Amino acid sequence: AVVMDEELERQDLQLKLEKTFDALPHDYQLVLRLKYLDDKSVQEISEELTRTFKSTESLLFRARRAFIEVYTSLT
């Protein structure tokens, strides 16, 4: 029963993360994907998006904050 509960919790979390991600603007999705799924540095992301380092940092900051707001609103 514990294994099933853990699997259901994992599936719930996965669904919630997907819903949160889908609710974000495209540029936020992109920068979060590059940072956390593709494991790129801010410098690498800024080069890929042809933005300044500072602009990329700011975008990442706003994207994280938006992600947290959406995620917590789903609970």
JOZI-V97163 format. One record per residue. N is the residue number from 0. RES is the residue in three letters. PHI is phi in whole degrees, -180 to 180 (* if undefined). OMEGA is omega in whole degrees, -180 to 180 (999 if undefined). Layout:
n-><N N>
res-><RES RES>
phi-><PHI PHI>
omega-><OMEGA OMEGA>
This chain:
n-><0 1 2 3 4 5 6 7 8 9 10 11 12 13 14 15 16 17 18 19 20 21 22 23 24 25 26 27 28 29 30 31 32 33 34 35 36 37 38 39 40 41 42 43 44 45 46 47 48 49 50 51 52 53 54 55 56 57 58 59 60 61 62 63 64 65 66 67 68 69 70 71 72 73 74>
res-><ALA VAL VAL MET ASP GLU GLU LEU GLU ARG GLN ASP LEU GLN LEU LYS LEU GLU LYS THR PHE ASP ALA LEU PRO HIS ASP TYR GLN LEU VAL LEU ARG LEU LYS TYR LEU ASP ASP LYS SER VAL GLN GLU ILE SER GLU GLU LEU THR ARG THR PHE LYS SER THR GLU SER LEU LEU PHE ARG ALA ARG ARG ALA PHE ILE GLU VAL TYR THR SER LEU THR>
phi-><* -63 -62 -64 -61 -64 -65 -64 -63 -64 -65 -60 -62 -59 -63 -65 -65 -64 -62 -62 -59 -64 -80 -84 -60 -55 -65 -69 -58 -61 -67 -69 -63 -63 -74 -100 -95 -92 57 -94 -78 -59 -61 -62 -64 -61 -66 -66 -93 48 -123 -73 -58 -63 -63 -68 -59 -64 -61 -63 -61 -66 -65 -62 -63 -64 -59 -62 -61 -66 -58 -70 -72 -85 -84>
omega-><-180 -180 179 178 179 179 178 178 179 179 177 180 179 -180 -180 178 179 179 180 -179 -178 -178 -177 173 -176 -177 176 178 -177 -176 177 178 -180 -177 -169 179 179 175 179 177 177 178 179 180 -179 178 -179 -178 -176 176 174 178 -178 178 180 176 180 178 179 179 -180 179 178 -178 179 179 -179 180 -179 -178 -178 178 -180 -177 999>
